[in-house]
Amino acid sequence: MILTIITFIIILSILVFAHELGHFITAKRFGVTAEEFGFGFPPRMFGIQTWREKKVEKIGEQEEVEIEVEQITEDDQTEIIKEVVSDKIEELDQVRIVRKWRWFWGRRELTPDDQKYGTVFSINWIPLGGFVKIKGENGENIEEKDSFASRPVWQRFMMLVAGVAMNIVLAMGLIIIGYMIGLPQVIDQIDPRAQVSDQKLQITQVFDQSPANRAGLKIGDTIISINGIKFTNYDDLQKYVASHINQELTYKIKQGQEQLDKKIIPELRPETNKGGVGIGITLTGIVKYPWYLAVWLGIKTTFVLIWVIISAFYQLIKGLIMGQGVSAELAGPVGIAALTGEVARMGLIYIMQFTALLSINLAVINFLPFPALDGGRALFLAIEKIKGVPVKREIENIIHNIGFVLLMILVLLVTFRDVNRLGGIGDKLKMLWGRIFG
């Protein structure tokens, strides 16, 4: 349980922090003031402000001798030459840019005097993600050049979508790294330049009301042997099982970190009209690619995942409109936390895959044209561009607040579903994840 909580907090923090970092970097790029950039959520523990100042430093002295000659003619025509010698010491200075800093303690609000020292980089008490507070993000200070509200529509749009873009970049980076160090994959039809290790026959599907289901086999389990016989391909395993209908077989299964013996009796399966125990199997392995292939495959996989997730959301929304209800694969915070625990026990590379998938999910969800989300705010910018004038700030705020309430209600409903079906959610999401990465 502790491992699950810690892993869930770390993953969520990385995703939210990356999202807010995208908003922060783009705001700074367009000259918009970011009043605070925080790790975690308020209340604030402490913060630090840094800024640059010019500092004049003495590096030496220089002596300068000046001689002035003056010729004076007296009344009696006598000429007098007057020589004046002056010795000046001139200080030699250089201007150096120095970085200064100051601590910002506690939860107090920023004052105008505080703001002149720049962005407060803060550490906050609730360790979940982060936030960025941008000047004028709610429409105020529209007359000031460093305010979000004063910037052109296209710049405000770029600042809004930057968080989505950063989540996609994060996912892409994780997938590329994964391909470089080795990702679990189905190993048929892979590039011949790839290196494959740790090959195993892995369960990708368990049919309901099947012998395998009754024996407790799960998606992701590895078949080590059957009756002491080890198999290297699916065809040989399937032929062996099919030839033992109604005979008890001993499956040695690796489930998580445990090795279990399962007694299973094959039966004639309606899916194949052959003997079997009701599972889908594929040969998987850890596949490592050269860096140049890893980069290309990482980019390609990221965009494939974006399309898959968009299609899934389309089917979800279509189902709701058509009155078909919410898909069983939809999970809320509790479901994701439960799956996080399962993934954490599988190892670091699976955590990387899972984080990449969640990051793309967050990007797609945030770009939906729904009030309170980045996509909803971008929609109001599009309306402003078409009309030539912005929607009244009061109306927009009301719509966003309603959208936020609806989102919270949805989160509560999905969380309630998660609690009721927690035992099955891991298998269903694992199946979806296996199909995407398989």
C-alpha positions in Angstrom: 0.0 0.0 0.0 2.8 2.4 0.9 4.6 1.7 -2.4 1.3 2.3 -4.3 0.7 5.7 -2.6 4.3 6.9 -3.1 4.4 5.8 -6.7 1.0 7.3 -7.4 2.1 10.7 -5.9 5.4 10.7 -7.8 3.7 9.9 -11.2 0.9 12.4 -10.6 3.4 15.1 -9.5 5.5 14.6 -12.6 2.5 14.8 -15.0 1.0 18.0 -13.4 4.5 19.6 -12.9 5.3 19.0 -16.6 1.9 20.5 -17.7 2.4 23.6 -15.6 6.0 24.0 -16.7 4.7 24.3 -20.3 2.4 27.2 -19.3 5.3 28.8 -17.3 8.0 28.6 -20.1 5.6 29.9 -22.8 4.4 32.8 -20.6 8.0 33.9 -19.9 8.8 33.6 -23.6 6.0 36.1 -24.5 7.0 38.5 -21.7 4.1 37.7 -19.4 4.8 37.8 -15.7 4.5 34.5 -13.9 3.9 35.6 -10.3 4.5 32.1 -8.8 5.6 28.7 -10.0 5.0 26.1 -7.3 5.9 22.5 -6.7 2.9 20.9 -4.9 -0.3 22.7 -4.0 -0.8 25.5 -1.4 -0.5 26.3 1.4 3.0 27.5 0.7 5.9 26.2 2.8 8.5 28.6 1.4 9.7 30.1 -1.8 12.7 31.8 -3.3 13.0 34.7 -5.7 16.0 35.3 -7.9 16.8 38.2 -10.1 19.8 39.9 -11.9 21.3 43.2 -11.1 24.2 45.3 -12.5 27.1 45.6 -10.1 29.9 48.2 -10.6 33.3 46.9 -9.4 36.6 48.7 -9.1 39.3 46.8 -10.9 42.2 49.3 -10.6 43.4 52.8 -11.0 44.9 54.8 -13.8 47.2 57.8 -13.4 46.8 60.6 -15.9 49.2 63.5 -16.1 48.1 66.6 -18.0 50.4 69.6 -18.8 48.9 72.9 -19.8 51.2 75.6 -21.2 50.0 79.2 -21.2 51.9 82.1 -22.8 51.3 85.5 -21.1 52.5 88.9 -22.6 53.2 91.7 -20.0 52.6 95.4 -20.6 56.3 95.9 -21.3 56.2 93.3 -24.0 57.8 90.7 -21.8 56.6 87.2 -22.6 56.1 84.7 -19.7 55.5 81.1 -20.4 53.4 79.4 -17.6 53.3 75.7 -17.3 50.7 73.9 -15.2 51.1 70.2 -14.4 48.1 68.3 -13.1 48.2 64.7 -11.9 44.9 62.9 -11.8 44.1 59.4 -10.5 41.2 57.8 -12.4 39.3 54.8 -11.0 38.8 51.9 -13.5 35.5 50.1 -13.1 33.7 47.2 -14.7 30.0 46.4 -14.8 29.1 42.8 -13.9 25.7 41.1 -13.9 25.1 39.3 -10.5 22.3 37.0 -9.5 20.6 37.9 -6.2 18.0 36.0 -4.2 15.6 36.3 -1.3 13.5 33.9 0.7 9.8 34.1 0.7 8.3 32.5 3.8 4.8 31.2 4.6 1.5 31.5 2.9 1.1 35.3 2.7 -0.1 36.9 -0.5 2.4 38.6 -2.9 2.5 42.4 -2.5 3.6 44.8 -5.3 6.9 45.2 -3.5 7.4 41.4 -3.6 6.5 41.2 -7.3 9.3 43.5 -8.4 11.8 40.7 -7.4 10.3 38.4 -10.0 8.7 34.9 -9.9 8.4 33.1 -6.6 9.6 29.5 -7.0 7.8 27.8 -4.1 7.6 24.5 -2.3 4.1 23.8 -1.0 2.7 21.5 1.6 0.5 19.2 -0.6 2.9 17.2 -2.7 0.8 16.7 -5.8 2.0 18.2 -9.1 2.4 22.0 -9.2 0.8 25.2 -10.4 1.7 28.5 -12.1 0.1 31.8 -11.3 0.2 34.0 -14.3 -0.6 37.7 -14.1 -3.9 38.5 -15.7 -4.9 34.9 -16.3 -8.5 35.7 -15.1 -8.8 38.9 -17.2 -7.4 41.4 -14.8 -4.6 44.0 -15.5 -5.6 44.1 -19.1 -4.0 47.5 -19.6 -0.5 46.2 -18.5 1.8 44.8 -21.1 3.1 42.0 -19.0 -0.5 40.7 -18.3 -1.9 37.6 -20.0 -5.1 39.4 -20.7 -3.3 42.1 -22.7 -1.6 39.7 -25.1 -2.9 38.9 -28.6 -5.2 36.0 -29.1 -2.6 33.8 -30.7 -0.2 34.3 -27.9 -2.8 33.5 -25.2 -3.7 30.4 -27.2 -0.1 29.2 -27.3 0.2 29.8 -23.6 -2.9 27.7 -23.0 -1.9 24.7 -25.2 1.7 24.7 -24.0 0.7 22.5 -21.0 -0.8 19.9 -23.4 2.2 20.1 -25.6 4.5 19.5 -22.6 2.6 16.4 -21.6 3.0 15.0 -25.1 6.7 15.8 -25.1 7.1 14.1 -21.7 5.4 11.0 -23.0 7.5 11.0 -26.1 10.7 11.3 -24.1 9.7 8.4 -21.8 8.8 6.2 -24.7 12.0 7.0 -26.6 14.1 6.2 -23.5 12.1 3.0 -23.0 12.9 1.9 -26.6 16.6 2.6 -25.9 16.9 0.6 -22.7 14.3 -2.0 -23.7 10.5 -2.2 -23.6 8.3 -5.3 -23.2 6.7 -6.0 -26.6 5.2 -8.7 -28.7 8.2 -10.0 -30.6 6.7 -11.2 -33.9 7.4 -8.9 -36.9 9.9 -6.6 -35.1 12.8 -4.9 -36.8 15.7 -7.2 -37.3 18.1 -4.6 -35.9 16.4 -4.8 -32.5 17.9 -6.8 -29.6 15.5 -9.2 -27.8 15.9 -10.6 -24.3 13.7 -12.3 -21.6 11.4 -14.0 -24.0 8.3 -15.5 -22.4 4.8 -16.7 -23.2 2.4 -14.2 -21.6 -1.3 -14.2 -21.1 -3.0 -11.3 -22.8 -6.7 -12.3 -22.4 -8.7 -14.4 -19.9 -12.2 -15.4 -21.0 -15.1 -15.2 -18.5 -16.5 -18.5 -17.2 -13.4 -20.4 -18.5 -11.2 -22.9 -16.7 -8.4 -20.4 -16.6 -10.7 -17.8 -15.1 -11.9 -20.2 -12.4 -8.2 -21.1 -11.7 -7.3 -17.4 -11.1 -5.1 -16.8 -14.1 -4.7 -13.1 -14.9 -3.7 -10.9 -17.8 0.0 -10.4 -17.7 0.8 -13.8 -16.1 3.7 -15.7 -17.6 3.4 -19.4 -18.4 6.6 -21.1 -17.2 5.7 -24.7 -17.9 2.8 -27.1 -18.3 3.3 -30.5 -16.6 7.0 -29.6 -16.3 7.3 -29.0 -20.1 8.6 -25.6 -21.2 7.3 -24.1 -24.4 9.0 -21.5 -26.7 6.1 -20.8 -29.0 2.3 -20.6 -28.9 1.6 -23.3 -31.5 3.4 -26.0 -29.6 1.6 -25.0 -26.4 -1.8 -24.9 -28.0 -1.4 -28.3 -29.6 -0.3 -29.8 -26.3 -3.2 -28.4 -24.4 -5.7 -29.3 -27.2 -4.5 -33.0 -26.9 -5.4 -33.1 -23.2 -9.1 -32.3 -23.1 -10.7 -33.3 -19.8 -7.2 -34.1 -18.4 -5.8 -32.2 -15.4 -2.7 -30.1 -16.3 -0.4 -28.4 -13.9 0.4 -24.9 -15.0 3.4 -23.2 -13.4 2.6 -19.5 -13.6 4.6 -16.4 -12.7 2.0 -13.9 -11.3 3.7 -10.7 -10.2 6.7 -11.8 -8.2 5.2 -15.2 -7.2 5.4 -18.6 -8.9 2.2 -20.6 -8.5 1.0 -24.0 -9.5 -2.5 -24.1 -11.0 -4.4 -27.3 -11.7 -6.5 -26.7 -14.8 -8.6 -29.1 -17.0 -8.8 -28.1 -20.7 -12.2 -28.2 -22.4 -13.6 -27.7 -25.9 -13.7 -24.0 -26.3 -16.4 -22.3 -28.5 -14.0 -19.5 -29.6 -11.7 -21.9 -31.5 -13.6 -25.2 -31.5 -10.4 -26.7 -30.1 -9.3 -27.8 -26.7 -8.1 -25.0 -24.4 -8.4 -23.3 -21.0 -9.8 -20.0 -22.3 -6.8 -17.7 -22.5 -5.1 -15.6 -25.2 -1.3 -16.0 -25.3 1.5 -14.1 -27.1 5.3 -14.4 -27.1 6.8 -11.2 -25.6 10.2 -10.0 -24.7 12.3 -7.0 -23.7 13.1 -5.3 -27.0 15.9 -2.7 -27.3 16.5 -0.6 -30.4 19.4 1.5 -31.6 19.1 5.1 -30.6 18.1 6.3 -34.1 15.3 3.8 -34.4 14.3 4.5 -30.8 13.7 8.1 -31.6 11.6 7.4 -34.7 9.6 4.7 -33.0 9.1 6.9 -29.9 7.6 9.7 -32.0 5.5 7.3 -34.0 4.2 5.4 -31.0 3.3 8.7 -29.3 1.1 9.8 -32.1 -0.5 6.4 -32.4 -1.4 6.5 -28.8 -2.8 10.0 -29.2 -5.1 8.7 -31.9 -6.1 5.6 -29.9 -7.0 7.7 -26.9 -9.0 10.2 -28.9 -10.9 7.4 -30.6 -11.6 5.9 -27.1 -13.0 9.2 -25.9 -15.1 9.5 -29.0 -16.6 6.1 -28.4 -17.1 7.1 -24.7 -18.9 10.3 -25.6 -20.9 8.6 -28.3 -22.0 5.9 -25.9 -23.2 8.5 -23.4 -25.1 10.4 -26.0 -26.7 7.2 -27.3 -27.6 6.1 -23.8 -25.2 3.2 -23.7 -23.7 4.2 -20.3 -20.1 4.7 -19.3 -17.4 2.3 -20.7 -16.1 -0.3 -18.2 -12.5 0.8 -18.9 -13.1 4.3 -17.6 -11.2 4.8 -14.3 -11.0 7.6 -11.8 -8.3 8.5 -9.2 -9.0 5.3 -7.1 -8.8 3.1 -10.1 -5.6 4.7 -11.4 -4.0 4.5 -8.0 -4.9 0.8 -7.8 -3.4 0.1 -11.2 -0.3 2.1 -10.2 0.3 -0.3 -7.4 0.1 -3.2 -9.9 2.5 -1.5 -12.3 5.0 -0.6 -9.6 5.3 -4.2 -8.6 6.1 -5.1 -12.3 9.2 -2.9 -12.5 10.6 0.5 -13.6 10.1 0.0 -17.3 6.4 -0.7 -16.8 6.1 2.5 -14.6 7.6 4.4 -17.5 5.1 3.0 -20.0 2.3 3.7 -17.6 3.4 7.3 -17.0 3.7 7.9 -20.7 0.2 6.6 -21.3 -1.2 8.7 -18.4 0.6 11.8 -19.7 -1.0 11.5 -23.1 -4.4 10.9 -21.5 -3.9 14.1 -19.5 -3.0 16.0 -22.7 -6.1 14.7 -24.6 -8.5 15.4 -21.7 -7.1 18.9 -21.1 -7.6 19.8 -24.8 -11.2 18.7 -24.9 -13.4 21.8 -25.6 -15.1 21.6 -22.2 -15.4 24.5 -19.7 -12.7 24.7 -17.0 -10.2 22.7 -19.2 -7.5 24.3 -21.3 -9.5 23.3 -24.4 -12.5 25.1 -23.1 -10.6 28.3 -22.5 -9.1 27.9 -26.0 -12.6 27.6 -27.4 -13.5 31.0 -25.9 -10.4 32.5 -27.5 -11.6 31.1 -30.9 -15.0 32.8 -30.3 -13.2 36.0 -29.4 -11.2 35.8 -32.7 -14.3 35.2 -34.8 -16.4 37.9 -33.1 -13.6 40.4 -32.7 -14.5 41.0 -29.1 -14.1 38.8 -26.0 -17.0 37.0 -24.3 -17.9 38.9 -21.2 -15.6 37.9 -18.4 -18.4 37.3 -15.9 -20.3 35.0 -18.3 -17.1 33.0 -19.1 -16.2 32.6 -15.4 -19.7 31.3 -14.7 -19.5 28.8 -17.5 -16.0 27.6 -16.3 -17.3 27.3 -12.8 -20.3 25.2 -13.9 -17.9 23.0 -16.0 -15.6 22.5 -13.0 -18.6 21.4 -10.8 -19.7 18.9 -13.5 -16.1 17.6 -13.7 -16.0 17.1 -10.0 -19.3 15.3 -10.0 -18.0 13.0 -12.8 -14.8 12.3 -10.8 -16.9 11.4 -7.7 -19.2 9.0 -9.8 -16.2 7.3 -11.4 -14.5 7.0 -8.0 -17.6 5.4 -6.6 -17.5 2.9 -9.5 -13.8 2.2 -8.9 -14.4 1.4 -5.3 -17.3 -1.0 -6.2 -15.3 -2.9 -8.8 -11.8 -2.5 -7.6 -11.1 -6.2 -8.0 -11.6 -6.2 -11.7 -10.4 -2.8 -12.8 -6.7 -3.8 -12.9 -7.4 -6.7 -15.3 -9.5 -4.5 -17.7 -7.1 -1.7 -17.8 -4.2 -4.1 -18.2 -5.9 -5.6 -21.2 -6.4 -2.2 -22.8 -2.8 -1.3 -22.0 -1.5 -4.6 -23.4 -3.4 -4.0 -26.7 -1.9 -0.6 -27.1 1.7 -1.5 -26.3 1.4 -5.1 -27.5 
